[in-house]
Structure formats: C-alpha cells, structure tokens
C-alpha cells in the first residue's frame, strides 16, 4: 500500500468516526506502564513513579487527523485564549521565553519592576470530565456530529497497569484524557481557555493589571510596577481568583511548584518581599536569586540560558 493510500484511509476512518459519532472501543483500551523516576532517594511513594499511557497506534493516527481539524476551527474562531502558548501547533516553550522577555523589557522602558507567579495544576489530564467539555464544545459552535463524537470518545475508557513483568486486569478509567493521546493536546488547551477568560474578566472588573501566559497545566501571572509591594498584592488577588475557580471544578494546585520571582535592573542591594499565600492555604513564597522555568534559567537582570 502506498503512503498516499494509507493517509487517505486514515482520513476516511476519521470522517466515519465523526459521522457515526463513535470512537471504537478497541481504541479506548490502553496500557499504563509504571516507570520509576530516576535519582530518587526513596521509591516508597507514588510520587516517585511516572505512569506512561500506551495507546493503539492506528487510533493515535486517527486522533491526530481529528485534532488538526479541531485546532484549526477553534483557533480560526478566536476561542483559544490569546496567550495560550503550549499544546498548540507552531507554539512552544521558546515562545513563552520570548513573550516573557518582551513583557519584562517593555516594563523596563517604563521604569517598572516585573514580578511573576507560576504554579502547576495537579493531574490536569486526569481531571478533565466529559460533561463540562461537552458544554465547552457547544459554546465553540462545532457541528452536532463532532459534539456527539466527543461525548462518546470521552467515556468507557479502560486500562491495564504494567509493572516490569506484572500486568493487571483491565480497569475502567472514566476520567480524563490520556496524556499520550494526540487529541489530549488540543482538548486540554480548549478545556482551560474558559478559565483564563473568566479570570481575565474578574481582574478587569477589579482593575488589576495582570498578564497571563498559559501552558495548559502550568500558569504564569505577570505584574509590573515601580515597587514590589503592588505587584505582590496583584499576584495574590490573581492567584486567589484562579485557585478558587479551579477548586470549583475539582482541580488542585501543586503548591510545591508554586514560585515567585522578581526581575529588576537595580544594582546593589536587592531584597524583594516574600509573597504570603498563607491566607489561601498556600505557603509563603520567598524569591530566589535564579529561577528555573520550563527549561530556562533566569536571573533577576534577565539573562538566561
């Protein structure tokens, strides 16, 4: 079979799945391989292991076709939040670094300091639920067949767990989307967009100037002013709004990865205040001299590698 014939057949299967509003049960079955994380002092907790979900290869090809179409539709209709820079075609962590640098330099032209707050959402992909996603898809204005397809795609999923030579029986996993799925990229991006729009709306009402950069399960808030006190209060309010909203939909913030960092062109003594998040059941965040973020290592004067 020629390559073009293979591609044509995959596209035909994708079209048929959409038309029938059906995702074959065979593609809903996965294997979850448990792999120990390297260089851990102890392996007596689940945090020391990483689950890798293995999916049917043909199913992943079909998902890729559907995902490309879905991304084109939602991006061309401006549904995706403007500064969502991850999990989308032609966007990457490099764009995040460039965007962050641009915002910081722009602030410096106005003699402003820049403060950032970043945090992760725990088990984001496993927390997605199909009923809320169906509401989001309806708002996007997709064809009813696509809505029907995803209503079927997101339910009745199963997996077996594998550890070395051990293989478990098959379990139902009617939550989330497989992180290794080609569709998980655009689905997760589409899923978090309404949260960002809601947070932005609340911040505008409160007249809090915050820039937001999103990489699906990693969120970055950026505040600028001529002193550190005001940005810290803005970051506190933004974090409060976002975490309360996430909590309503059963998302959990990973506090151990919540960090604050300040950028300044000042020389000499540099001792910015800590960000006290204790009223929000989060820790007190003390700024560091350098910040490792998405593979970049920044210092306060904006040199990084």
Buried (B, 14 or more C-beta within 10 A) or exposed (E): EEEEEEEEEBBEBBBEBBEEBEBBEEBBBBBBBBEEEEEEEEEEEEEEBEBEBBBBEBBBBBBBBBBBBBBEBBBEEEBBBEBBBBBBEEBBBEBBBEBBBEBBEEBBEEEBBBBBBBBBBBBBBBBBBBEEBBEBBEEBEBEEEBBBBBBBBBBEBBBBBBEEEEEEEEEEBEBBBBBBBBBBBBBBBBBBBBBBEEBBEBBEEEEBBBBBBBBBBBBBBBBBBEEBEBBBBBBBBBBBBBBEBBEEEEBBBBBEEBBBBBBBEEEEEEEBBEBEBEEBEBBEBEBBEEBEBBEBEBBBEBEBE
